[in-house]
Amino acid sequence: MAAHSQSPRNAPRGPAAKRRGGGRGDKDGDLMMDVAVKGRGRIGKSAASASSGRDLTSRVSRGDAKGGILSGTARSAILRQAASGDVSMRESRSAPRGGLVELQITGWKESKASSDKDGGVSSLIRWMEKKSSHRLGSRTRDVRIKKSRRDGNTVFIKVAPEDVGALVRMNGYGWAGTTVSIERVGESSQKAISSGAEDTKAMLRGVLERRYNFETKVLDLSGLGGDEELNKKNVFDQKSTTKKIFPALMRVLDLSFDSDVEKNEAITGVTLANNGLSELTDVTSLSLTLPKLQNLDLSNNNFEKLSALDIWRRRFYNLQHLVLSGNPIEQNEPEYPAEIVKWYPNLRMFNDVQVRTEEEVASKAKIELPFPIRSALFQDEGGIAENFVRTFFIGFDTDRAALAAHYYDEQSDFSFAINTQAPRDPAGSEQTEKQEWDHYIRNSRNLKKISQLPARQNRHFRGAKAVADAFNTLPKTKHPDLASEARKWMIEAHIQPAVPDPSGQSPGGVDGFMITVHGEFEELDVATGQGKKKRSFDRTFIVGPGGPTGVRVVNDMLTVRAYGGAQAFEPDQLEGWATDAQPSTNPVEAVAQLPAGLTLEMAEQMVVELQKQTGMTVQYSKDCLEQVRWDFQKGVEAFASVKANLPADAFVQQA
């Protein structure tokens, strides 16, 4: 989202990047992804990998615990801050300029480059510049070491102040067979005392950067239980901190980028191999942080049944390559691959075996709607509105606390109300029950019935924690799948000007979105997980820039009512919405006529934009673009040349 402008900018996504590489190390010590390390390490419980050789169930000595910044109760509190958003990982935009800063490098002398003419100093300098320039986050820049000199076993360098952070974070990196130490001159004896939270955020950022490969766009989170830096800080000593370490890493990752678009472009693959995972509860935040992941490695864990993976069944829509080899599920449920392939419509490779060709994926895309849009009233920019809807309702059904932390901040508002007078589905068989609204009535903010100011105020929730608490008072739910049950949804989005700018840089506000969603859900029985009551709902979001991930909910209003069916917003013809074998009745239905490189989603956006600029109906806008072979500018020119001769029914009639 950007500052308010005269017209919305519709920026369709480009083609997905191709997957590269896997899990071995290159000559620079970078991590690759195509080889999974054998072993069954559990995060914080058992040995992380064969190479670590470390028993993570053993406790460190009392002296070590005192020395670690994450010892005792303080450790848990600091990690909680990192996960909840109290810690900012963004580097300052206003770093002091002027004089150069001197750093010292030790530990390099025993490297494999020591036989070089200068002992390896030139190779060391080039490596440091390359690695620090390709660091994780939005503000990457070419780092240049201005001056260097050698004094015995120490190399001294001078760099610009804004490059210090990128170089110091490389402290402890492996280079040419040895480990180098990088720190400010005099820091070892005069290091300033910093807060535990700042130490923790720097440590977590360092873990992510060490494990990120800039060239392959892979984040290697395998064998976390054997990570030397994490164990040095004793994060696996207590169950409470062990559970928080992954959400904290995801929180730091979010804060390293200015937008979701940059983050999704920077990281296309993640490996969680060798973490001893038997379920996804502790790592579920990965699907909220990187929803557009293309490559995922879950090999060599402890997944025994397909149900252990169900939480990610409707996530990772863009997933192309999945690895699950080395899990007990291979013996327990040998037929599970067929079901996995159904879960992910864009999956090409599973366990390094091709399951779909590019042609099959492309053919499937032609006959499926990319998003259940019921009308032309869906304005988007860079897929922000679409990605929000895809992510939100999955998160609401599976992990509401993580969802609240992901999209809501201290200025976000939420309220809900029940409408007991709404008409019920005439074809339905559900009967009215006594006290069927008990879970909602206490906090329902129906302004037609709640007239007292204190009561109204008490039913208005502001801030991420208050919103999460309010979410938890509502029954557990399951919404229909957006892809396979599209007819049960009605979704619209509009550019919303003058959304408050949390940075304060645009006093008049910025462009955001108003997203309205109408649909249904089932209330689930907590004990059995089965549906027990079906409801209809209406939900309106105002979203804008800001928050932990670059997109925040400014306002969220939910109305829950008795189940009323979906007849009101079904299209005139239902073919194509439910099955793959039938053609789409989308406004851009003639998919076969689209030029090469133009996706259905891009064509939809072109129709919407032409309709907005000309006032023509959807059908006339589509016909106009077809006649000029989907050249938008030529479409505008063609409209201008024939506008005077168009019939009245070519234009949207104003009420």
C-alpha positions as CSV (number, residue, x, y, z in Angstrom):
1,M,0.0,0.0,0.0
2,A,1.2,3.5,-0.8
3,A,0.3,7.1,-0.2
4,H,-3.1,8.2,-1.4
5,S,-3.3,8.8,-5.2
6,Q,-6.0,9.6,-7.7
7,S,-6.5,6.0,-8.9
8,P,-5.7,2.6,-7.5
9,R,-2.7,0.8,-8.8
10,N,-3.4,-2.8,-9.8
11,A,-0.1,-4.6,-9.8
12,P,-0.5,-8.3,-10.7
13,R,2.1,-10.7,-9.4
14,G,4.8,-12.0,-11.7
15,P,5.7,-15.6,-12.4
16,A,6.9,-17.7,-9.5
17,A,10.6,-18.1,-9.1
18,K,12.1,-21.4,-10.0
19,R,13.4,-23.5,-7.2
20,R,17.1,-23.9,-6.8
21,G,19.5,-25.8,-4.7
22,G,19.2,-27.9,-1.3
23,G,21.3,-28.8,2.1
24,R,25.1,-28.9,1.5
25,G,27.6,-26.2,2.1
26,D,29.4,-24.3,-0.6
27,K,33.0,-23.0,-0.5
28,D,31.8,-19.8,1.2
29,G,30.1,-21.8,4.0
30,D,26.6,-21.0,2.5
31,L,23.8,-23.4,3.2
32,M,22.2,-25.3,0.3
33,M,19.0,-27.3,0.4
34,D,19.1,-30.4,-1.7
35,V,20.6,-32.8,0.8
36,A,18.8,-33.5,4.1
37,V,21.0,-34.4,7.1
38,K,20.0,-37.7,8.6
39,G,19.0,-37.9,12.3
40,R,15.9,-37.3,14.4
41,G,16.7,-34.2,16.4
42,R,13.9,-32.7,18.5
43,I,14.0,-29.0,19.1
44,G,15.4,-28.7,22.5
45,K,14.8,-32.3,23.4
46,S,17.1,-34.8,21.6
47,A,20.2,-34.6,19.4
48,A,19.5,-32.2,16.5
49,S,21.7,-33.8,13.9
50,A,24.5,-36.4,13.5
51,S,27.0,-33.6,13.0
52,S,26.3,-31.7,16.2
53,G,27.0,-34.7,18.5
54,R,25.3,-32.9,21.3
55,D,22.8,-34.2,23.9
56,L,20.3,-31.4,24.2
57,T,18.6,-33.0,27.2
58,S,21.7,-32.2,29.4
59,R,21.7,-28.9,31.3
60,V,24.6,-26.5,31.2
61,S,26.6,-25.8,34.3
62,R,25.4,-23.3,36.8
63,G,28.3,-21.0,35.9
64,D,27.3,-21.1,32.2
65,A,23.7,-20.4,33.0
66,K,24.7,-17.2,34.9
67,G,26.8,-16.1,32.0
68,G,24.0,-16.5,29.4
69,I,21.7,-13.6,28.7
70,L,18.7,-15.9,28.6
71,S,19.0,-17.5,32.0
72,G,16.1,-18.1,34.3
73,T,12.9,-16.1,34.2
74,A,14.4,-13.2,32.3
75,R,15.1,-15.5,29.3
76,S,11.4,-16.4,29.0
77,A,10.3,-12.8,29.3
78,I,12.7,-11.6,26.7
79,L,11.7,-14.2,24.2
80,R,8.1,-13.4,24.9
81,Q,8.8,-9.8,24.0
82,A,10.5,-10.9,20.7
83,A,7.5,-13.0,19.8
84,S,4.8,-10.4,20.7
85,G,6.4,-7.5,18.9
86,D,8.0,-5.4,21.6
87,V,11.4,-5.8,19.9
88,S,12.1,-4.0,16.7
89,M,14.7,-5.6,14.4
90,R,14.8,-2.9,11.8
91,E,18.1,-1.1,11.4
92,S,18.0,2.7,11.9
93,R,17.5,4.7,8.7
94,S,19.5,7.6,10.3
95,A,22.7,5.9,11.2
96,P,25.4,8.4,12.1
97,R,27.6,9.5,9.2
98,G,31.0,11.1,9.0
99,G,34.0,9.3,10.3
100,L,34.8,5.6,9.6
101,V,34.4,2.9,12.3
102,E,37.2,0.5,13.0
103,L,36.6,-3.2,13.4
104,Q,39.0,-6.1,14.2
105,I,38.9,-9.6,12.8
106,T,40.6,-12.6,14.5
107,G,40.5,-16.3,14.0
108,W,41.1,-16.1,10.2
109,K,44.8,-17.1,10.4
110,E,44.2,-20.9,10.3
111,S,42.0,-20.8,7.2
112,K,42.5,-22.8,4.0
113,A,43.5,-19.5,2.3
114,S,46.6,-19.1,4.5
115,S,48.8,-20.3,1.7
116,D,47.9,-17.3,-0.4
117,K,50.6,-14.7,-1.0
118,D,49.1,-12.3,1.6
119,G,48.1,-15.1,4.0
120,G,44.4,-14.9,2.8
121,V,43.7,-11.3,3.8
122,S,42.4,-10.3,0.3
123,S,40.2,-13.4,0.1
124,L,38.9,-12.6,3.6
125,I,38.0,-9.0,2.7
126,R,36.2,-10.0,-0.5
127,W,34.2,-12.7,1.4
128,M,33.2,-10.2,4.1
129,E,32.0,-7.7,1.5
130,K,30.0,-10.3,-0.3
131,K,28.3,-11.9,2.7
132,S,27.5,-8.6,4.4
133,S,26.0,-7.1,1.2
134,H,23.7,-10.1,0.8
135,R,22.2,-10.0,4.3
136,L,18.6,-10.7,5.1
137,G,16.1,-7.9,5.0
138,S,14.8,-5.0,3.0
139,R,17.7,-2.6,3.4
140,T,20.4,-4.5,1.6
141,R,23.3,-2.5,0.3
142,D,26.7,-3.0,-1.2
143,V,29.1,-3.0,1.7
144,R,32.6,-1.8,1.0
145,I,35.6,-2.0,3.4
146,K,37.3,1.4,3.0
147,K,40.7,0.6,4.6
148,S,42.4,-2.5,5.9
149,R,45.7,-3.4,7.7
150,R,47.2,-6.5,9.2
151,D,48.8,-6.5,12.6
152,G,50.0,-10.0,13.5
153,N,47.0,-12.3,13.7
154,T,44.5,-9.5,13.7
155,V,43.1,-7.7,10.6
156,F,41.8,-4.2,11.2
157,I,39.3,-2.7,8.8
158,K,37.5,0.7,8.6
159,V,33.9,0.9,7.3
160,A,31.1,3.4,7.0
161,P,29.0,3.6,10.2
162,E,25.9,2.4,8.4
163,D,27.7,-0.9,7.4
164,V,28.9,-1.8,10.9
165,G,25.8,-3.7,11.9
166,A,25.9,-6.0,8.8
167,L,29.6,-6.9,9.4
168,V,29.4,-7.3,13.2
169,R,26.4,-9.7,12.7
170,M,28.9,-12.0,10.8
171,N,30.8,-12.6,14.1
172,G,31.1,-16.4,14.5
173,Y,30.6,-17.2,10.8
174,G,32.6,-20.0,9.2
175,W,35.0,-19.1,6.5
176,A,37.4,-21.3,4.6
177,G,37.5,-24.0,7.3
178,T,37.8,-21.7,10.3
179,T,35.6,-19.4,12.4
180,V,36.2,-15.7,12.3
181,S,35.5,-13.2,15.1
182,I,34.4,-9.7,14.1
183,E,33.9,-6.9,16.6
184,R,34.5,-3.2,17.2
185,V,37.9,-2.3,18.3
186,G,38.0,-2.3,22.1
187,E,34.5,-3.9,22.4
188,S,35.8,-7.1,24.1
189,S,36.9,-5.0,27.1
190,Q,34.6,-2.0,27.0
191,K,31.3,-3.5,25.6
192,A,28.4,-1.3,26.5
193,I,25.7,-2.9,28.6
194,S,22.6,-3.5,26.6
195,S,19.2,-4.7,27.5
196,G,18.4,-8.4,27.4
197,A,15.8,-7.8,24.7
198,E,18.4,-6.1,22.4
199,D,20.9,-9.0,23.0
200,T,18.2,-11.5,22.2
201,K,17.0,-9.8,19.0
202,A,20.6,-9.5,17.8
203,M,21.2,-13.2,18.6
204,L,18.0,-14.3,16.7
205,R,18.8,-12.1,13.8
206,G,22.3,-13.6,13.6
207,V,20.8,-17.1,13.6
208,L,18.6,-16.3,10.7
209,E,21.3,-14.6,8.7
210,R,23.8,-17.4,9.2
211,R,21.1,-19.8,7.9
212,Y,19.9,-17.8,4.9
213,N,21.3,-18.4,1.5
214,F,21.0,-15.2,-0.7
215,E,21.6,-17.0,-4.0
216,T,19.1,-19.9,-3.5
217,K,16.6,-17.9,-1.4
218,V,16.5,-20.7,1.1
219,L,16.2,-20.3,4.9
220,D,17.7,-23.4,6.5
221,L,16.1,-24.0,9.9
222,S,17.0,-27.6,10.2
223,G,18.4,-29.0,13.4
224,L,17.7,-26.0,15.5
225,G,18.2,-28.0,18.6
226,G,21.9,-28.3,17.7
227,D,22.4,-24.6,16.8
228,E,25.6,-23.5,18.6
229,E,24.4,-19.9,19.1
230,L,21.0,-20.9,20.5
231,N,22.5,-23.4,22.8
232,K,25.1,-20.9,24.0
233,K,22.2,-18.8,25.2
234,N,20.5,-21.8,26.9
235,V,17.2,-21.3,25.1
236,F,16.4,-25.1,25.3
237,D,16.8,-25.4,29.0
238,Q,13.1,-24.8,29.7
239,K,10.0,-26.0,27.9
240,S,8.5,-22.5,28.0
241,T,11.5,-20.9,26.0
242,T,11.7,-23.9,23.7
243,K,8.1,-23.3,22.6
244,K,8.7,-19.6,22.0
245,I,11.9,-19.8,20.1
246,F,10.4,-20.5,16.6
247,P,7.6,-17.8,16.9
248,A,10.3,-15.4,18.0
249,L,12.4,-16.2,15.0
250,M,9.4,-15.7,12.7
251,R,8.8,-12.4,14.5
252,V,12.3,-11.2,13.9
253,L,12.1,-12.4,10.3
254,D,8.9,-10.3,9.7
255,L,10.6,-7.2,11.1
256,S,13.6,-7.6,8.9
257,F,11.5,-6.5,5.8
258,D,9.5,-3.5,4.9
259,S,6.8,-5.4,3.2
260,D,5.4,-8.9,2.7
261,V,6.2,-8.6,-1.0
262,E,9.9,-8.1,-0.3
263,K,9.9,-11.0,2.2
264,N,8.2,-13.4,-0.1
265,E,10.6,-12.5,-3.0
266,A,13.6,-13.0,-0.7
267,I,12.6,-16.3,0.8
268,T,11.1,-19.0,-1.5
269,G,12.3,-22.1,0.4
270,V,12.5,-23.3,4.0
271,T,13.9,-26.5,5.5
272,L,12.7,-27.7,8.9
273,A,14.5,-31.1,8.6
274,N,15.9,-32.9,11.6
275,N,13.9,-31.0,14.2
276,G,12.2,-34.1,15.8
277,L,8.8,-32.6,15.0
278,S,5.8,-34.9,15.6
279,E,3.2,-32.1,14.9
280,L,3.2,-28.6,13.6
281,T,1.9,-26.7,16.6
282,D,5.3,-25.1,17.6
283,V,6.1,-24.1,14.0
284,T,2.6,-23.2,12.6
285,S,3.6,-19.5,12.5
286,L,5.7,-20.3,9.4
287,S,2.6,-20.4,7.3
288,L,1.5,-17.0,8.5
289,T,5.0,-15.5,8.0
290,L,5.7,-17.0,4.6
291,P,2.3,-17.9,3.1
292,K,3.7,-17.9,-0.5
293,L,6.5,-20.4,0.1
294,Q,7.4,-22.5,-2.9
295,N,9.8,-25.1,-1.4
296,L,9.4,-26.8,1.9
297,D,11.6,-29.6,3.5
298,L,10.1,-31.5,6.4
299,S,12.3,-34.6,6.1
300,N,13.7,-36.6,8.9
301,N,11.2,-35.6,11.6
302,N,8.7,-37.7,13.6
303,F,5.4,-37.2,11.7
304,E,3.5,-40.5,12.1
305,K,0.1,-39.8,10.5
306,L,-1.3,-37.5,7.9
307,S,-3.4,-35.8,10.5
308,A,-0.3,-34.4,12.1
309,L,0.1,-32.2,9.0
310,D,-3.5,-31.2,8.6
311,I,-3.0,-27.8,10.1
312,W,-1.1,-26.9,6.9
313,R,-3.5,-28.6,4.5
314,R,-5.0,-25.3,3.2
315,R,-1.9,-23.2,3.4
316,F,1.1,-22.7,1.1
317,Y,-1.1,-22.3,-2.0
318,N,2.0,-21.6,-4.1
319,L,4.0,-24.7,-2.9
320,Q,5.9,-26.4,-5.7
321,H,8.2,-28.8,-4.0
322,L,7.6,-30.7,-0.7
323,V,9.9,-33.2,1.0
324,L,8.6,-35.5,3.7
325,S,11.0,-38.4,3.4
326,G,12.5,-40.0,6.5
327,N,9.2,-39.7,8.6
328,P,7.4,-42.7,10.2
329,I,4.3,-41.7,8.1
330,E,6.0,-43.5,5.1
331,Q,5.5,-46.9,6.9
332,N,2.3,-46.1,8.8
333,E,0.3,-44.6,5.8
334,P,2.0,-45.7,2.6
335,E,-0.8,-44.2,0.5
336,Y,-0.4,-40.7,1.9
337,P,1.4,-39.1,-1.1
338,A,-1.8,-39.2,-3.2
339,E,-3.6,-37.2,-0.5
340,I,-0.7,-34.7,-0.2
341,V,-0.8,-34.0,-3.9
342,K,-4.5,-33.1,-3.7
343,W,-3.7,-30.7,-0.9
344,Y,-1.4,-28.5,-2.9
345,P,-2.7,-27.7,-6.5
346,N,0.6,-26.2,-7.6
347,L,2.8,-29.0,-6.3
348,R,5.3,-30.2,-9.0
349,M,7.7,-32.3,-7.0
350,F,7.1,-34.5,-3.9
351,N,10.0,-36.3,-2.2
352,D,12.1,-35.4,-5.3
353,V,9.6,-37.2,-7.6
354,Q,7.7,-35.3,-10.2
355,V,3.9,-35.5,-9.5
356,R,2.7,-32.8,-12.0
357,T,4.2,-31.4,-15.2
358,E,4.3,-27.6,-15.8
359,E,1.7,-28.2,-18.5
360,E,-0.7,-29.9,-16.1
361,V,-0.3,-27.1,-13.6
362,A,-0.9,-24.5,-16.3
363,S,-3.9,-26.4,-17.6
364,K,-5.4,-26.6,-14.1
365,A,-4.9,-22.9,-13.6
366,K,-6.9,-22.1,-16.7
367,I,-10.0,-23.8,-15.4
368,E,-9.9,-22.7,-11.8
369,L,-10.5,-19.3,-10.4
370,P,-7.5,-17.9,-8.7
371,F,-9.8,-16.4,-6.1
372,P,-13.5,-16.7,-5.4
373,I,-14.6,-13.2,-6.6
374,R,-18.3,-12.9,-7.0
375,S,-18.3,-9.6,-8.9
376,A,-16.0,-7.2,-10.6
377,L,-15.7,-5.3,-7.4
378,F,-12.4,-6.6,-6.2
379,Q,-9.6,-4.0,-6.4
380,D,-6.3,-5.2,-5.3
381,E,-2.6,-4.1,-5.4
382,G,0.2,-6.6,-5.4
383,G,-2.0,-9.3,-4.1
384,I,-2.3,-7.7,-0.7
385,A,-6.1,-8.0,-0.3
386,E,-6.1,-11.5,-1.7
387,N,-3.3,-12.7,0.5
388,F,-4.9,-11.2,3.6
389,V,-8.2,-13.1,3.0
390,R,-6.4,-16.3,2.2
391,T,-4.4,-16.1,5.4
392,F,-6.9,-14.6,7.8
393,F,-9.6,-17.2,7.9
394,I,-7.1,-20.1,8.1
395,G,-5.5,-18.4,11.0
396,F,-8.8,-17.7,12.7
397,D,-9.7,-21.4,12.5
398,T,-6.3,-22.7,13.7
399,D,-4.3,-20.2,15.8
400,R,-6.1,-17.0,16.8
401,A,-3.4,-15.8,19.1
402,A,-0.8,-16.0,16.3
403,L,-3.3,-14.3,14.0
404,A,-3.8,-11.4,16.3
405,A,-0.1,-10.9,16.7
406,H,0.3,-11.1,13.0
407,Y,-2.2,-8.5,11.8
408,Y,-3.3,-6.4,14.8
409,D,-1.4,-3.8,16.7
410,E,-2.2,-1.5,19.7
411,Q,-4.4,0.7,17.6
412,S,-6.5,-2.0,16.0
413,D,-10.2,-2.2,16.8
414,F,-12.4,-5.2,16.9
415,S,-16.1,-5.8,17.8
416,F,-18.7,-8.3,17.0
417,A,-22.5,-8.6,17.3
418,I,-25.1,-11.2,16.9
419,N,-28.2,-10.7,14.7
420,T,-30.9,-13.1,16.0
421,Q,-33.6,-11.7,13.7
422,A,-31.8,-12.5,10.4
423,P,-33.8,-14.9,8.1
424,R,-32.8,-18.5,8.2
425,D,-32.1,-20.8,5.3
426,P,-35.6,-21.8,4.0
427,A,-34.1,-25.1,2.8
428,G,-32.3,-25.8,6.1
429,S,-33.3,-28.3,8.6
430,E,-31.5,-26.9,11.7
431,Q,-33.9,-26.1,14.5
432,T,-33.7,-23.1,16.9
433,E,-32.2,-24.2,20.2
434,K,-32.5,-22.6,23.7
435,Q,-29.5,-20.5,24.7
436,E,-27.9,-21.1,21.3
437,W,-26.2,-17.7,21.4
438,D,-24.7,-18.1,24.9
439,H,-21.1,-17.9,23.6
440,Y,-21.7,-14.6,21.9
441,I,-24.3,-12.6,23.9
442,R,-22.0,-11.4,26.7
443,N,-19.8,-9.4,24.4
444,S,-22.2,-8.7,21.5
445,R,-22.1,-5.0,20.5
446,N,-25.4,-4.8,18.8
447,L,-26.0,-1.0,18.9
448,K,-29.7,-1.4,18.3
449,K,-30.0,-3.2,21.6
450,I,-27.0,-1.9,23.6
451,S,-27.7,1.7,24.3
452,Q,-25.7,2.5,27.5
453,L,-22.3,4.0,26.8
454,P,-20.3,1.9,29.4
455,A,-21.8,-1.3,27.9
456,R,-20.9,-0.2,24.4
457,Q,-17.4,0.7,25.5
458,N,-16.8,-2.6,27.3
459,R,-17.7,-4.5,24.1
460,H,-15.2,-2.6,22.0
461,F,-11.7,-4.2,21.9
462,R,-8.6,-2.3,21.1
463,G,-5.0,-3.6,20.9
464,A,-3.6,-7.0,19.8
465,K,-3.9,-8.6,23.3
466,A,-7.5,-7.4,23.8
467,V,-8.4,-8.6,20.3
468,A,-6.8,-12.0,20.9
469,D,-8.7,-12.4,24.2
470,A,-12.0,-11.5,22.5
471,F,-11.2,-14.1,19.8
472,N,-10.8,-16.7,22.4
473,T,-14.3,-16.1,23.8
474,L,-15.8,-17.2,20.5
475,P,-16.4,-20.9,19.7
476,K,-13.8,-22.8,17.7
477,T,-14.7,-22.6,14.0
478,K,-14.1,-24.1,10.6
479,H,-14.7,-22.0,7.5
480,P,-15.3,-23.6,4.1
481,D,-12.2,-24.0,1.9
482,L,-11.7,-21.0,-0.4
483,A,-10.7,-23.2,-3.4
484,S,-13.0,-26.2,-3.3
485,E,-16.1,-24.5,-1.8
486,A,-15.9,-21.1,-3.5
487,R,-19.7,-20.8,-3.9
488,K,-20.1,-20.4,-0.2
489,W,-18.2,-17.1,-0.2
490,M,-18.9,-13.6,-1.3
491,I,-15.8,-11.3,-1.2
492,E,-15.3,-7.7,-2.3
493,A,-12.4,-5.3,-1.9
494,H,-12.1,-1.6,-2.6
495,I,-9.3,0.9,-2.4
496,Q,-9.9,2.8,0.8
497,P,-8.3,6.3,0.9
498,A,-7.3,8.2,4.1
499,V,-6.4,5.2,6.2
500,P,-4.3,6.4,9.2
501,D,-0.6,6.3,8.5
502,P,1.1,4.8,11.7
503,S,4.4,6.4,10.7
504,G,2.9,9.9,10.7
505,Q,4.6,10.7,7.4
506,S,1.2,11.2,5.6
507,P,-1.1,13.3,7.8
508,G,-3.8,13.0,5.2
509,G,-3.6,9.2,5.4
510,V,-2.6,6.5,2.9
511,D,-4.4,4.1,0.6
512,G,-5.6,0.9,2.2
513,F,-8.4,-1.6,1.5
514,M,-12.0,-2.1,2.7
515,I,-12.7,-5.8,2.4
516,T,-16.1,-7.2,3.0
517,V,-16.7,-10.9,3.4
518,H,-20.0,-12.8,3.6
519,G,-20.0,-16.5,4.2
520,E,-20.5,-19.3,6.7
521,F,-18.7,-21.4,9.3
522,E,-19.3,-24.4,11.5
523,E,-18.9,-24.2,15.3
524,L,-16.8,-27.2,16.3
525,D,-17.1,-29.4,19.3
526,V,-13.8,-29.0,21.2
527,A,-13.7,-32.6,22.4
528,T,-14.4,-34.3,19.0
529,G,-13.4,-31.6,16.5
530,Q,-16.7,-32.2,14.7
531,G,-19.1,-29.6,13.5
532,K,-22.1,-29.1,15.7
533,K,-23.7,-25.8,14.5
534,K,-23.6,-23.9,11.2
535,R,-23.7,-20.1,11.2
536,S,-23.6,-17.3,8.6
537,F,-21.5,-14.3,9.1
538,D,-20.7,-10.8,7.6
539,R,-17.2,-9.3,8.3
540,T,-15.8,-6.0,7.3
541,F,-12.1,-5.1,7.5
542,I,-10.3,-1.9,7.0
543,V,-6.6,-2.8,6.4
544,G,-3.7,-0.4,5.9
545,P,0.1,-0.3,6.2
546,G,1.9,-0.9,9.4
547,G,1.9,-3.6,12.1
548,P,4.3,-6.5,12.5
549,T,4.2,-7.6,8.8
550,G,3.6,-4.4,6.9
551,V,-0.2,-5.0,6.8
552,R,-2.4,-4.3,9.8
553,V,-6.0,-4.4,10.6
554,V,-7.3,-1.0,11.4
555,N,-10.8,-2.0,12.1
556,D,-12.6,-5.4,12.1
557,M,-16.4,-5.7,12.5
558,L,-18.0,-9.1,12.7
559,T,-21.7,-10.0,12.6
560,V,-22.8,-13.5,13.4
561,R,-26.3,-14.7,12.4
562,A,-28.3,-17.9,12.0
563,Y,-27.4,-19.9,9.0
564,G,-29.1,-18.3,6.0
565,G,-27.6,-20.3,3.1
566,A,-25.6,-18.9,0.2
567,Q,-28.4,-18.5,-2.4
568,A,-28.2,-14.7,-2.2
569,F,-24.7,-14.4,-3.7
570,E,-24.5,-17.4,-5.9
571,P,-23.7,-16.5,-9.6
572,D,-26.4,-16.8,-12.2
573,Q,-24.7,-20.0,-13.5
574,L,-23.0,-22.4,-11.1
575,E,-20.9,-24.3,-13.5
576,G,-17.2,-24.0,-13.0
577,W,-17.3,-23.0,-9.3
578,A,-17.3,-26.4,-7.8
579,T,-15.4,-28.8,-10.1
580,D,-12.3,-28.7,-12.2
581,A,-14.1,-30.3,-15.2
582,Q,-16.4,-27.4,-15.9
583,P,-15.6,-24.0,-17.5
584,S,-15.5,-20.9,-15.3
585,T,-18.3,-18.3,-15.5
586,N,-15.9,-15.6,-14.3
587,P,-16.2,-12.3,-16.2
588,V,-13.0,-13.3,-18.0
589,E,-14.3,-16.7,-19.0
590,A,-12.6,-17.1,-22.4
591,V,-9.4,-18.2,-20.8
592,A,-8.2,-20.0,-23.9
593,Q,-8.1,-16.7,-25.8
594,L,-5.7,-15.0,-23.4
595,P,-2.3,-14.2,-24.9
596,A,0.7,-16.1,-23.6
597,G,2.0,-14.7,-20.3
598,L,-1.3,-13.1,-19.3
599,T,-2.9,-14.9,-16.3
600,L,-6.5,-15.0,-15.5
601,E,-5.9,-12.8,-12.5
602,M,-4.2,-10.2,-14.6
603,A,-7.0,-10.2,-17.1
604,E,-9.6,-9.8,-14.3
605,Q,-7.7,-6.7,-13.0
606,M,-7.6,-5.2,-16.5
607,V,-11.4,-5.6,-16.9
608,V,-12.0,-4.0,-13.5
609,E,-9.6,-1.1,-14.3
610,L,-11.1,-0.5,-17.8
611,Q,-14.6,-0.6,-16.3
612,K,-13.6,2.0,-13.7
613,Q,-12.0,4.3,-16.3
614,T,-14.8,4.1,-18.9
615,G,-18.0,3.3,-16.9
616,M,-18.8,0.4,-19.2
617,T,-20.3,-2.8,-17.9
618,V,-18.1,-5.8,-17.2
619,Q,-19.1,-7.6,-20.4
620,Y,-18.5,-4.6,-22.7
621,S,-15.1,-4.0,-21.0
622,K,-14.1,-7.6,-21.5
623,D,-15.3,-7.6,-25.2
624,C,-13.3,-4.4,-25.8
625,L,-10.1,-5.9,-24.4
626,E,-10.6,-9.1,-26.4
627,Q,-10.8,-7.1,-29.6
628,V,-7.4,-5.5,-29.0
629,R,-5.8,-8.8,-27.8
630,W,-5.7,-7.6,-24.2
631,D,-3.5,-4.5,-24.8
632,F,-4.9,-2.2,-22.1
633,Q,-3.8,1.1,-23.7
634,K,-5.2,0.1,-27.1
635,G,-8.5,-0.8,-25.2
636,V,-8.7,2.7,-23.8
637,E,-8.1,4.2,-27.2
638,A,-10.6,1.9,-28.9
639,F,-13.3,3.0,-26.3
640,A,-12.6,6.7,-27.0
641,S,-13.0,6.2,-30.7
642,V,-16.4,4.4,-30.5
643,K,-17.8,6.0,-27.2
644,A,-20.4,8.1,-29.0
645,N,-21.8,5.1,-30.9
646,L,-22.2,2.8,-27.9
647,P,-25.7,1.9,-26.8
648,A,-27.0,2.9,-23.4
649,D,-26.8,-0.7,-22.1
650,A,-23.0,-0.6,-22.6
651,F,-22.7,1.5,-19.5
652,V,-23.4,0.9,-15.9
653,Q,-26.7,2.4,-15.1
654,Q,-26.7,4.8,-12.1
655,A,-29.4,4.2,-9.6
